[in-house]
């Protein structure tokens, strides 16, 4: 008889095959059209410079951009798609998502829902994100579903299901009793952690090797634990020392991958910057020294305002709501200091606990709290592509880049909120939404 993990893996694989068959009958063609495509719109934004072309055209051949300008060649037999009064942009990028989470009690869903069921929900989440304009994402941990994200990524890459280009981590890495451990359950029930345990540098390396064997693209580490404000002062315990994180980064270099961290505040954020992680996610509290290192090493902060706002507005009690709003206010004030310090930023929403496909809200919040629209778009597309390791492939509308292109109504430099109303999505030369 098959053991439970093997049986569940087979069921999950079968679910993906069935879902793929459905996706092929309900979605546009999965292979790029043989004929070239010319996209025409009222505007095209060159994100790296902020130049707005009026009108804007893009020539797409296969999965790549061949030409960009106010007018491009229209090869014989090319299909012309006139998108009218819209602005063409590179596909949106979210560097902090959770495809295996959905709104509701996070701890309970990871305990009560089977891995095959969560794979089905992750497929739906990936589709929702893509159709919202997010053509590339970094999944920051399956929250107890192990390497199930490997199957989702591979199914997307093979055209079986719809979804963004993905960088995946499998489970996050955590200490015993740490941020994602099952700390408040009856110990006699032996409820599993939502992360993989590693309590030393040697154990971190061993876990990274196992995850890499199972298909991970990078390692996600929980560097800080429970957060609280006491008399206006932010407190969050660190989980790994700088030396331990440095061992993880060194192992990542050997494997050809990077290390991402959940790091809310000091001294964990400092240890992460000293170790040389790829980005500091949440980054609610950063010291002057941490920010100096982030500038020097070009380590972006990923604020994830959207999840903080969601928790504040959907708290289970008035007292919890007050705590969440107080934390959000503190975070906004610290963000102002970070902007003044000139550190780099990338855009990640932490979507999952709030509905997938709604995460463009993050860009609006970053503008509301102090960034210029162009700076936010550059953080999203150019810096996001770098965090994903695809800086020469995506994030810009340039010849040779992958044809990941979206259209939004009006001009995002005048109203960033238009990124929440994506009307056209192309990924790798394939029209996914029109």
C-alpha positions as CSV (number, residue, x, y, z in Angstrom):
1,X,0.0,0.0,0.0
2,X,1.3,3.5,-0.8
3,X,2.2,5.6,2.2
4,X,0.2,8.8,2.8
5,X,2.9,11.3,1.4
6,X,3.3,9.3,-1.8
7,X,-0.4,8.9,-2.2
8,X,-1.0,12.6,-1.7
9,X,1.7,13.5,-4.2
10,X,0.1,11.3,-6.8
11,X,-3.3,12.8,-6.1
12,X,-1.8,16.3,-6.5
13,X,-0.1,15.4,-9.7
14,X,-3.4,14.0,-11.0
15,X,-5.2,17.1,-10.0
16,X,-2.7,19.2,-12.0
17,X,-3.2,17.0,-15.1
18,X,-7.0,17.4,-14.9
19,X,-6.7,21.2,-14.3
20,X,-4.4,21.5,-17.2
21,X,-6.9,19.8,-19.5
22,X,-9.5,22.3,-18.3
23,X,-7.2,25.2,-18.7
24,X,-6.4,24.2,-22.3
25,X,-10.1,24.3,-23.2
26,X,-10.8,27.6,-21.4
27,X,-7.7,29.7,-22.1
28,X,-6.1,31.2,-25.2
29,X,-3.6,29.1,-27.2
30,X,-0.7,28.0,-25.1
31,X,2.0,28.3,-27.8
32,X,2.9,31.7,-29.3
33,X,1.3,32.4,-32.7
34,X,3.4,31.8,-35.7
35,X,2.5,35.2,-37.1
36,X,4.2,38.4,-35.6
37,X,2.0,40.5,-33.4
38,X,1.9,44.3,-33.4
39,X,0.4,45.9,-30.3
40,X,-0.8,49.5,-30.7
41,X,-1.9,51.8,-27.9
42,X,-2.3,55.5,-27.1
43,X,0.7,55.4,-24.9
44,X,3.7,53.3,-24.0
45,X,5.8,53.8,-20.9
46,X,9.6,53.1,-21.0
47,X,9.9,52.4,-17.3
48,X,13.6,52.7,-17.0
49,X,13.6,56.4,-18.1
50,X,10.0,57.4,-17.5
51,X,9.7,58.3,-21.2
52,X,6.1,58.2,-22.4
53,X,5.7,57.4,-26.1
54,X,2.5,58.6,-27.7
55,X,1.3,56.5,-29.5
56,X,3.2,53.4,-28.6
57,X,3.8,50.2,-30.6
58,X,5.5,46.9,-29.8
59,X,6.4,44.3,-32.4
60,X,6.3,40.8,-30.9
61,X,7.8,37.8,-32.7
62,X,7.5,34.4,-30.9
63,X,8.0,35.0,-27.2
64,X,10.2,38.1,-27.6
65,X,10.0,41.8,-28.2
66,X,11.6,42.7,-31.5
67,X,10.9,46.5,-31.7
68,X,9.4,49.3,-29.6
69,X,8.6,52.8,-30.7
70,X,5.9,55.3,-31.7
71,X,5.7,53.2,-34.8
72,X,7.3,49.9,-35.6
73,X,7.5,47.7,-38.7
74,X,4.3,45.8,-39.5
75,X,5.6,42.6,-41.2
76,X,3.5,41.0,-43.8
77,X,0.9,38.8,-42.2
78,X,1.4,40.4,-38.8
79,X,-1.7,40.5,-36.5
80,X,-2.3,44.1,-35.3
81,X,-4.0,44.4,-31.9
82,X,-5.3,48.0,-31.3
83,X,-5.7,48.5,-27.6
84,X,-7.1,52.0,-27.9
85,X,-6.8,54.6,-25.2
86,X,-4.5,52.5,-22.9
87,X,-0.9,52.6,-21.8
88,X,1.4,49.6,-22.5
89,X,3.6,48.5,-19.6
90,X,5.9,45.6,-18.9
91,X,4.1,42.8,-17.0
92,X,3.7,43.5,-13.3
93,X,5.9,41.7,-10.8
94,X,5.1,40.7,-7.2
95,X,8.2,39.5,-5.3
96,X,6.2,38.3,-2.3
97,X,3.2,36.0,-2.8
98,X,1.8,32.9,-1.2
99,X,0.0,30.9,-3.8
100,X,-0.9,28.2,-1.3
101,X,-2.8,30.6,1.1
102,X,-6.2,32.1,0.8
103,X,-8.3,34.5,3.0
104,X,-9.2,32.9,6.4
105,X,-7.5,31.5,9.4
106,X,-4.0,30.8,8.0
107,X,-3.0,28.3,10.8
108,X,-6.2,26.3,10.4
109,X,-6.1,26.1,6.6
110,X,-2.6,24.7,6.7
111,X,-3.8,22.0,9.2
112,X,-7.2,21.2,7.9
113,X,-6.7,21.3,4.1
114,X,-4.9,18.5,2.3
115,X,-1.9,19.2,0.1
116,X,-3.8,18.1,-3.1
117,X,-6.6,20.5,-2.2
118,X,-4.1,23.3,-1.7
119,X,-2.5,22.5,-5.0
120,X,-5.9,23.0,-6.7
121,X,-6.4,26.4,-4.9
122,X,-2.8,27.4,-5.8
123,X,-3.6,26.8,-9.5
124,X,-6.6,29.1,-9.2
125,X,-4.5,31.7,-7.4
126,X,-1.8,31.6,-10.0
127,X,-4.4,32.1,-12.8
128,X,-6.0,35.1,-10.9
129,X,-2.6,36.7,-10.4
130,X,-1.7,36.4,-14.1
131,X,-5.1,37.7,-15.3
132,X,-4.6,40.7,-13.0
133,X,-1.4,41.5,-14.9
134,X,1.3,39.8,-12.8
135,X,3.4,38.0,-15.2
136,X,6.2,37.1,-12.8
137,X,6.2,36.3,-9.1
138,X,8.3,35.0,-6.2
139,X,6.4,32.5,-4.0
140,X,7.7,33.0,-0.5
141,X,6.9,29.7,1.0
142,X,4.1,27.1,0.6
143,X,3.3,27.3,4.4
144,X,3.5,23.5,5.0
145,X,2.9,22.2,1.5
146,X,6.5,21.3,1.0
147,X,7.7,21.2,-2.6
148,X,4.2,21.2,-4.0
149,X,5.0,24.5,-5.6
150,X,7.5,22.7,-7.8
151,X,4.6,21.0,-9.6
152,X,2.7,24.3,-10.0
153,X,5.7,26.1,-11.4
154,X,6.5,23.2,-13.8
155,X,2.9,22.9,-15.0
156,X,2.9,26.7,-15.7
157,X,6.2,26.4,-17.6
158,X,4.9,23.5,-19.7
159,X,1.7,25.4,-20.6
160,X,-0.5,22.9,-18.7
161,X,-2.1,25.6,-16.5
162,X,-2.1,29.4,-16.5
163,X,0.1,31.4,-14.2
164,X,3.0,33.8,-13.9
165,X,6.7,33.0,-14.3
166,X,7.6,31.7,-10.8
167,X,10.5,31.6,-8.5
168,X,9.7,29.1,-5.7
169,X,11.2,28.2,-2.3
170,X,9.2,25.2,-1.2
171,X,8.7,25.5,2.6
172,X,10.3,28.4,4.4
173,X,13.1,27.7,6.9
174,X,12.5,28.3,10.6
175,X,13.8,27.5,14.0
176,X,12.1,25.1,16.5
177,X,9.3,27.1,18.2
178,X,9.8,29.9,15.6
179,X,7.6,32.2,13.6
180,X,5.8,29.5,11.6
181,X,5.9,26.6,14.1
182,X,2.7,25.2,15.6
183,X,3.2,26.9,18.9
184,X,-0.3,27.2,20.3
185,X,-1.6,23.7,19.6
186,X,-2.0,20.8,22.0
187,X,1.6,19.3,22.0
188,X,0.0,15.8,22.2
189,X,-1.4,16.3,18.7
190,X,2.0,16.8,17.1
191,X,0.8,19.4,14.7
192,X,3.5,20.0,12.1
193,X,5.3,23.3,11.5
194,X,4.4,25.3,8.4
195,X,8.2,25.5,7.8
196,X,11.2,23.3,7.7
197,X,13.3,23.2,10.9
198,X,16.9,24.3,11.0
199,X,18.5,25.3,14.3
200,X,22.1,25.8,13.2
201,X,24.2,26.8,10.2
202,X,24.8,23.2,9.3
203,X,21.1,22.4,9.5
204,X,20.2,25.4,7.3
205,X,22.6,24.1,4.7
206,X,21.2,20.6,4.9
207,X,17.6,21.9,4.5
208,X,18.6,24.1,1.6
209,X,20.2,21.1,-0.2
210,X,17.1,19.0,0.3
211,X,14.8,21.8,-0.9
212,X,17.0,22.4,-3.9
213,X,16.9,18.7,-4.7
214,X,13.1,19.0,-4.7
215,X,13.1,21.9,-7.1
216,X,13.4,25.2,-5.2
217,X,14.7,28.3,-7.0
218,X,15.8,30.1,-3.8
219,X,15.6,29.8,0.0
220,X,13.2,31.7,2.2
221,X,14.2,32.1,5.8
222,X,12.2,33.5,8.7
223,X,14.7,35.8,10.4
224,X,12.4,37.5,12.9
225,X,9.6,36.2,15.2
226,X,6.5,37.7,16.9
227,X,6.2,41.5,16.5
228,X,4.8,43.9,19.0
229,X,4.8,47.6,19.9
230,X,5.5,48.6,23.5
231,X,5.0,52.3,24.3
232,X,5.6,53.1,20.6
233,X,8.8,51.0,20.5
234,X,9.0,48.1,18.0
235,X,10.2,44.7,19.2
236,X,10.8,41.6,17.1
237,X,13.2,38.8,18.2
238,X,15.8,37.6,15.7
239,X,15.9,33.9,14.9
240,X,19.3,33.4,13.2
241,X,22.6,35.1,13.8
242,X,24.5,37.0,11.0
243,X,26.9,34.0,10.8
244,X,24.1,31.6,10.3
245,X,22.5,33.7,7.6
246,X,25.9,34.1,6.0
247,X,26.2,30.3,5.8
248,X,22.9,30.2,4.0
249,X,24.0,32.9,1.5
250,X,27.3,31.1,0.9
251,X,25.4,27.8,0.3
252,X,23.1,29.7,-2.0
253,X,26.1,30.9,-4.1
254,X,27.3,27.3,-4.4
255,X,23.8,26.2,-5.6
256,X,23.4,29.2,-7.8
257,X,20.4,30.6,-5.9
258,X,19.7,33.5,-3.5
259,X,18.3,33.8,0.0
260,X,15.2,35.8,0.8
261,X,14.1,36.7,4.3
262,X,11.1,37.6,6.4
263,X,12.7,40.3,8.5
264,X,10.6,42.8,10.3
265,X,13.0,44.7,12.4
266,X,16.3,45.0,14.3
267,X,18.6,43.3,14.9
268,X,17.4,40.7,12.5
269,X,17.2,43.2,9.6
270,X,20.8,44.2,10.3
271,X,22.0,40.5,10.3
272,X,20.2,40.0,7.0
273,X,21.9,43.0,5.4
274,X,25.3,41.9,6.7
275,X,24.9,38.4,5.3
276,X,23.9,39.7,1.9
277,X,20.4,38.4,1.3
278,X,18.7,39.3,-2.0
279,X,16.0,41.5,-0.3
280,X,14.6,42.3,3.1
281,X,10.9,41.6,3.1
282,X,8.5,43.6,5.4
283,X,11.4,45.8,6.6
284,X,9.2,47.6,9.2
285,X,12.2,48.7,11.2
286,X,15.7,49.5,9.7
287,X,18.5,51.1,11.5
288,X,20.8,53.6,9.9
289,X,23.6,51.0,9.7
290,X,21.2,48.5,8.1
291,X,20.1,51.1,5.5
292,X,23.8,52.0,4.8
293,X,24.5,48.4,4.0
294,X,21.4,48.1,1.9
295,X,22.5,51.0,-0.2
296,X,26.1,49.7,-0.4
297,X,25.1,46.1,-1.4
298,X,21.9,47.1,-3.3
299,X,19.6,45.1,-1.1
300,X,16.0,46.3,-1.6
301,X,13.3,46.6,1.0
302,X,10.0,45.0,0.2
303,X,7.4,46.9,2.4
304,X,4.3,44.6,1.9
305,X,1.9,47.4,2.9
306,X,-1.1,45.6,1.4
307,X,-1.1,42.8,4.0
308,X,-0.7,45.2,6.9
309,X,-3.6,47.2,5.7
310,X,-5.7,44.0,5.2
311,X,-5.0,42.7,8.7
312,X,-5.8,46.1,10.2
313,X,-9.2,46.3,8.3
314,X,-10.1,42.7,8.9
315,X,-9.1,42.1,12.5
316,X,-11.2,39.8,14.6
317,X,-11.7,42.3,17.4
318,X,-11.6,46.0,18.1
319,X,-8.5,45.5,20.3
320,X,-6.8,43.6,17.5
321,X,-7.8,46.3,15.0
322,X,-6.2,49.0,17.1
323,X,-3.0,47.0,17.4
324,X,-2.8,46.4,13.7
325,X,-3.6,50.0,12.8
326,X,-0.9,51.2,15.3
327,X,1.6,48.8,13.7
328,X,0.7,50.1,10.2
329,X,1.1,53.7,11.4
330,X,4.5,52.9,12.8
331,X,5.4,51.2,9.5
332,X,4.3,54.2,7.4
333,X,6.5,56.6,9.5
334,X,9.5,54.3,9.2
335,X,8.9,54.1,5.4
336,X,9.3,57.9,5.3
337,X,12.7,57.5,6.9
338,X,13.7,54.8,4.5
339,X,12.7,56.9,1.5
340,X,14.8,59.8,2.9
341,X,17.8,57.4,3.3
342,X,17.7,56.4,-0.4
343,X,17.6,52.7,-0.1
344,X,16.3,50.6,-3.0
345,X,12.8,49.1,-3.0
346,X,11.0,46.2,-4.7
347,X,7.3,45.6,-4.7
348,X,5.7,42.6,-2.9
349,X,2.3,42.3,-1.5
350,X,2.2,39.2,0.7
351,X,-1.0,38.2,-1.2
352,X,-2.6,35.0,-0.1
353,X,-4.2,36.0,3.2
354,X,-6.0,38.5,1.1
355,X,-7.5,37.6,-2.3
356,X,-5.2,36.7,-5.2
357,X,-5.5,39.1,-8.1
358,X,-6.0,42.1,-5.8
359,X,-2.3,42.8,-5.0
360,X,-1.8,45.8,-7.3
361,X,-3.1,47.7,-4.3
362,X,0.5,47.5,-3.1
363,X,1.6,50.0,-5.7
364,X,-1.1,52.4,-4.8
365,X,-0.2,52.2,-1.1
366,X,3.5,52.9,-1.8
367,X,2.6,56.0,-3.7
368,X,0.1,57.1,-1.0
369,X,2.8,56.7,1.6
370,X,5.4,58.8,-0.2
371,X,6.9,57.3,-3.4
372,X,6.4,58.9,-6.8
373,X,4.5,56.7,-9.3
374,X,7.5,56.3,-11.6
375,X,9.7,55.2,-8.7
376,X,7.1,52.6,-7.7
377,X,6.9,51.2,-11.2
378,X,10.7,51.0,-11.4
379,X,10.7,49.3,-8.0
380,X,8.1,46.8,-9.3
381,X,9.5,46.0,-12.7
382,X,13.2,46.8,-12.8
383,X,14.1,46.0,-9.2
384,X,11.6,43.1,-9.1
385,X,13.2,41.5,-12.2
386,X,16.6,41.8,-10.5
387,X,15.3,40.1,-7.3
388,X,13.9,37.3,-9.4
389,X,17.2,37.0,-11.3
390,X,15.6,37.9,-14.6
391,X,16.8,41.5,-15.0
392,X,17.9,40.8,-18.6
393,X,14.6,39.0,-19.5
394,X,11.6,40.9,-18.1
395,X,10.6,44.2,-16.5
396,X,11.2,46.4,-19.5
397,X,9.8,46.9,-23.0
398,X,13.0,46.5,-25.0
399,X,14.1,44.5,-28.0
400,X,15.2,41.1,-26.9
401,X,13.2,41.0,-23.7
402,X,10.4,38.5,-23.2
403,X,7.1,39.8,-24.4
404,X,5.4,40.1,-21.0
405,X,3.2,43.1,-21.6
406,X,0.1,44.6,-20.0
407,X,-2.2,47.5,-20.9
408,X,-3.9,49.8,-18.4
409,X,-6.4,52.6,-18.9
410,X,-5.0,56.1,-18.8
411,X,-1.5,57.1,-17.6
412,X,-0.1,55.4,-14.5
413,X,2.3,58.3,-14.0
414,X,-0.8,60.5,-13.3
415,X,-2.8,57.9,-11.4
416,X,-1.1,54.8,-10.2
417,X,-4.4,53.2,-9.4
418,X,-4.9,52.3,-13.1
419,X,-2.6,49.3,-12.5
420,X,-5.5,47.8,-10.6
421,X,-7.5,47.7,-13.8
422,X,-5.4,45.8,-16.2
423,X,-7.3,45.2,-19.4
424,X,-4.8,43.3,-21.5
425,X,-2.2,40.6,-20.6
426,X,0.4,39.0,-22.8
427,X,3.0,36.6,-21.4
428,X,5.8,35.3,-23.5
429,X,4.0,36.5,-26.7
430,X,0.7,34.7,-25.8
431,X,-2.4,36.8,-25.3
432,X,-3.8,35.7,-22.0
433,X,-6.4,38.4,-21.5
434,X,-8.0,40.9,-23.9
